Every structure is written in C-alpha cells, then in structure tokens.
Amino acid sequence: MAKAKVLIVEDEQQIIDFMLVYLRQTFEIDLAMDGDKGLDRFKRGNPDLVILDLELPGLHGLELFKEMRRLREDVPVIMLTALTEEVDRVLGLELGADDYVTKPFSGRELAARAKTVLRRAAGPSARNENTVREGPFVLDLTASRLTCFGTPVPLTRTELNFMELLIRNPTQVFSRDQIIKQIYADEFHAVTDRSIDAYVKRLRRKFSDVIPGANPIETVPGFGYKLNRETEADV
C-alpha cells in the first residue's frame, strides 16, 4: 500500500529533522521552508496531509492555510504553534484547521495525530446507511457531502464528522467533552472546550454564508450543543 504523502511547511531545520525521525518511516514526506514554497509544493505535490507552522517567512501561515483551503478544502491540516500564539491557534481552528500541536511537542504524539487526522479524512468505512436525513439536513456519506434545504454546504472532513454526530443523534445534547471524545477518539488529542466553540462558530458561519438565516447548531446553556432541527432559511 502506498504511503500517505505529508507536506511539512516549517522554517526551522532542527524541528524538521526532529519530525522526520518520527514521520518518514510511515509517510512519504515533502518539505517547504517558507510560505511561498509551501503553496507551490501544495499545488504541485497533491499531499494527503499538511503539517503547517504558522510563523513562516514569506507568506504567513494563516494566509497560506486560507489559500490551501480555497484550492482544496478536503486536505486536512495540522497547525504547529508556539504556546504564546493562542490567538493564531484559535483563529486557525475557526478557519477550519483539523488539529494543532503546540511547540515543544512529542514526536510520537505528532505521528499519532497525523495518523488520526488521516483516518478521519478517509471517512467512515463501515456504515449501514450511505445517506442520513434529519429535518432539512441530508448527509451523503459516500460523497462526503452535506446539504441543507437542498443547498450544498462546503465542509471539511472534521466538520462533516461533527455534523454527522449531531444528525445521527438529533435529540441528544452533547457536552463539549462528549464531542471531543466522539470526534477525537485518539488519546493523544489535546482539543479543548474552546476548540469546540471555535468549530461551532465556524460551522454556523459556513451555513449562513450559503443559506442566509440557517443555524444548524443549537446552544443549550449549561450543557452543550445539539442539532437545530427547526432551523429556518430566509427566503
């Protein structure tokens, strides 16, 4: 079986060498050491996963991420951030990053997260139903496509998994901790409550951008989130 291709965009050689020790036996590695070259390698190399440092020479990491998402929204991205870069990290999650790792980090943890993100990106392998319907939502698992009121909503794999959890359990209220455990089952994952809030904010914005007035997620104060089956669209 061919190895998954991972594009690393990082400008510090020492960190690159450290990552390679843990990643190159499992993945095919492509490298870029600044934002502009990272964009070029992304276009030419067709990676399965990107590990992206935010503080890059040339094109800034967040701007590079936005351009990658514009070109191919299906490619998962793990962001590398310093502990002092909380604002950028939260913004990255709001923009749709699939995961983040703070420096300094464990090489084994990074490799485990890369495997987990790629596994999520591959989608469900064993579902009894290929299409799940609930209220105005139709989730086509085969095509990795969600529509609301018949209109497609462009979502990343993580966002699709999030919505699938809610659509399959339309009356259940999920706490942030339950969502983390359901969506990010890997024990190494360090997603926080704030990360979940960022995903919800992004999902709401994505829906409202294509379907004015639609809000797919209901906040239950003091408990968490649930599917908003009664969402409406402005017409």
C-alpha positions as CSV (number, residue, x, y, z in Angstrom):
1,M,0.0,0.0,0.0
2,A,1.3,3.4,-1.0
3,K,2.3,5.7,1.9
4,A,0.3,8.8,2.5
5,K,2.0,12.0,1.4
6,V,2.6,14.6,4.1
7,L,3.7,18.1,3.3
8,I,5.7,19.8,6.1
9,V,5.9,23.6,5.9
10,E,8.4,24.6,8.6
11,D,11.3,27.0,8.5
12,E,13.4,25.6,11.4
13,Q,15.7,22.8,10.2
14,Q,16.1,21.4,13.7
15,I,12.4,20.9,14.1
16,I,12.2,19.5,10.6
17,D,14.9,16.9,11.4
18,F,13.1,16.0,14.6
19,M,9.8,15.5,12.8
20,L,11.4,13.3,10.1
21,V,12.7,10.9,12.7
22,Y,9.1,10.0,13.6
23,L,7.3,10.6,10.3
24,R,9.4,9.4,7.4
25,Q,9.0,5.7,8.2
26,T,5.2,5.9,8.0
27,F,4.7,8.7,5.5
28,E,6.1,10.0,2.2
29,I,7.5,13.4,3.1
30,D,7.6,16.6,1.1
31,L,9.2,19.8,2.5
32,A,9.0,23.6,2.2
33,M,10.7,26.1,4.4
34,D,8.7,29.2,3.7
35,G,5.1,30.1,2.9
36,D,5.6,30.8,-0.8
37,K,7.3,27.5,-1.4
38,G,4.7,25.8,0.7
39,L,2.0,27.0,-1.6
40,D,3.9,25.8,-4.6
41,R,4.6,22.4,-3.1
42,F,0.9,22.1,-2.2
43,K,-0.2,22.9,-5.7
44,R,2.3,20.5,-7.3
45,G,2.6,17.8,-4.8
46,N,-1.0,16.8,-4.1
47,P,-0.5,16.0,-0.4
48,D,-2.8,13.9,1.7
49,L,-2.0,15.9,4.9
50,V,-0.2,19.2,5.6
51,I,1.7,20.0,8.8
52,L,1.9,23.8,8.8
53,D,3.9,26.1,11.0
54,L,2.2,29.5,11.5
55,E,5.2,31.7,11.8
56,L,6.8,31.4,8.3
57,P,9.0,33.7,6.2
58,G,7.2,34.9,3.1
59,L,3.5,34.1,3.1
60,H,2.3,33.9,6.7
61,G,1.0,30.5,7.8
62,L,-2.6,31.6,8.3
63,E,-2.7,33.2,4.8
64,L,-1.1,30.0,3.4
65,F,-3.8,28.0,5.1
66,K,-6.6,30.1,3.7
67,E,-5.2,29.6,0.2
68,M,-4.8,25.9,0.7
69,R,-8.5,25.7,1.8
70,R,-9.5,27.7,-1.2
71,L,-7.7,25.3,-3.6
72,R,-8.6,22.0,-1.8
73,E,-10.8,22.0,1.2
74,D,-10.6,18.2,1.6
75,V,-6.9,18.2,2.6
76,P,-6.5,18.0,6.4
77,V,-4.1,20.4,8.0
78,I,-2.3,20.2,11.4
79,M,-1.0,23.5,12.6
80,L,2.2,23.9,14.6
81,T,2.0,26.8,17.1
82,A,4.1,28.2,19.9
83,L,2.5,28.3,23.4
84,T,2.3,32.1,23.1
85,E,0.3,32.0,19.8
86,E,-3.2,31.3,21.3
87,V,-4.9,34.0,19.2
88,D,-3.5,32.5,16.0
89,R,-4.3,29.0,17.1
90,V,-8.0,29.8,17.9
91,L,-8.2,31.7,14.6
92,G,-6.8,28.7,12.8
93,L,-9.4,26.5,14.3
94,E,-12.2,28.9,13.4
95,L,-10.9,28.9,9.8
96,G,-11.2,25.1,9.8
97,A,-7.8,23.6,10.8
98,D,-8.2,19.9,11.6
99,D,-5.8,19.9,14.6
100,Y,-3.0,21.8,16.2
101,V,0.2,20.9,18.1
102,T,2.0,23.3,20.4
103,K,5.8,23.6,20.5
104,P,7.7,21.9,22.0
105,F,5.9,18.7,21.1
106,S,6.4,14.9,21.3
107,G,7.4,13.3,18.0
108,R,5.3,10.2,18.8
109,E,2.3,12.4,19.6
110,L,2.7,14.2,16.3
111,A,2.9,10.9,14.4
112,A,-0.2,9.6,16.3
113,R,-2.2,12.8,15.5
114,A,-1.2,12.6,11.8
115,K,-2.5,9.0,11.6
116,T,-5.7,10.0,13.4
117,V,-6.4,13.0,11.2
118,L,-5.8,10.9,8.1
119,R,-8.1,8.2,9.4
120,R,-10.8,10.8,9.9
121,A,-10.2,12.3,6.5
122,A,-10.7,8.8,4.9
123,G,-14.3,8.9,6.1
124,P,-16.5,6.2,7.6
125,S,-15.5,2.7,6.4
126,A,-18.4,0.8,7.8
127,R,-21.9,2.4,7.9
128,N,-25.2,0.8,7.3
129,E,-26.6,3.9,5.7
130,N,-24.9,5.9,3.0
131,T,-27.4,8.7,3.3
132,V,-28.6,10.2,6.6
133,R,-31.6,12.6,6.7
134,E,-32.9,14.7,9.5
135,G,-35.1,17.8,9.1
136,P,-33.6,20.0,6.3
137,F,-30.2,18.1,6.5
138,V,-29.1,15.4,4.1
139,L,-25.7,13.8,4.7
140,D,-24.3,11.7,1.8
141,L,-21.5,9.7,3.4
142,T,-20.4,8.2,0.1
143,A,-19.8,11.6,-1.5
144,S,-18.8,13.3,1.8
145,R,-21.5,15.9,1.1
146,L,-24.0,17.7,3.3
147,T,-26.9,19.7,2.1
148,C,-29.4,21.9,4.0
149,F,-32.7,22.9,2.3
150,G,-31.2,21.2,-0.8
151,T,-28.2,23.6,-0.9
152,P,-24.7,22.0,-0.5
153,V,-22.6,23.4,2.4
154,P,-18.8,23.1,1.8
155,L,-17.4,21.4,4.9
156,T,-14.0,19.9,5.9
157,R,-13.9,16.3,7.0
158,T,-13.8,17.2,10.6
159,E,-16.8,19.4,10.2
160,L,-18.7,16.7,8.4
161,N,-17.9,14.3,11.3
162,F,-19.1,16.9,13.7
163,M,-22.4,17.3,11.8
164,E,-22.8,13.6,11.4
165,L,-22.6,13.1,15.2
166,L,-25.4,15.7,15.6
167,I,-27.6,14.5,12.7
168,R,-27.4,10.8,13.8
169,N,-28.5,11.9,17.4
170,P,-30.9,14.7,16.7
171,T,-32.5,14.9,20.1
172,Q,-29.3,14.5,22.2
173,V,-27.5,17.3,23.8
174,F,-23.7,16.8,23.7
175,S,-21.3,18.4,26.2
176,R,-18.1,19.7,24.8
177,D,-16.3,16.9,26.5
178,Q,-18.5,14.3,24.8
179,I,-18.0,15.9,21.4
180,I,-14.2,15.8,21.9
181,K,-14.3,12.1,22.8
182,Q,-16.7,11.3,19.9
183,I,-14.8,13.2,17.2
184,Y,-11.3,12.9,18.5
185,A,-11.0,9.5,19.9
186,D,-7.2,9.3,19.9
187,E,-5.9,9.5,23.5
188,F,-3.2,11.9,22.5
189,H,-5.6,14.6,21.3
190,A,-5.5,17.9,23.1
191,V,-8.6,19.6,21.8
192,T,-10.2,21.9,24.4
193,D,-13.6,23.3,25.1
194,R,-12.6,26.5,23.3
195,S,-11.7,24.5,20.2
196,I,-15.2,23.1,20.1
197,D,-16.7,26.6,20.4
198,A,-14.5,27.7,17.5
199,Y,-15.7,24.8,15.3
200,V,-19.4,25.6,16.2
201,K,-18.8,29.3,15.4
202,R,-17.2,28.4,12.0
203,L,-20.0,25.9,11.1
204,R,-22.7,28.5,11.8
205,R,-20.9,31.0,9.6
206,K,-20.5,28.5,6.8
207,F,-24.2,27.6,6.8
208,S,-25.3,31.3,7.0
209,D,-22.9,32.2,4.2
210,V,-24.7,29.8,1.7
211,I,-28.2,29.7,3.3
212,P,-29.0,33.1,5.0
213,G,-30.8,32.5,8.3
214,A,-29.8,28.9,8.7
215,N,-28.3,27.9,12.0
216,P,-27.6,24.1,12.2
217,I,-26.5,24.0,15.9
218,E,-28.5,24.9,19.0
219,T,-26.7,26.0,22.1
220,V,-28.2,24.5,25.3
221,P,-26.9,26.8,28.1
222,G,-25.1,25.0,30.8
223,F,-25.0,21.7,28.9
224,G,-23.6,22.0,25.4
225,Y,-24.8,21.7,21.8
226,K,-27.5,19.8,19.8
227,L,-28.8,19.7,16.3
228,N,-31.2,22.5,15.5
229,R,-33.8,20.5,13.6
230,E,-36.1,23.6,13.4
231,T,-33.6,25.8,11.6
232,E,-35.1,28.1,9.0
233,A,-33.7,29.8,5.9
234,D,-34.5,33.4,5.0
235,V,-36.4,33.4,1.7
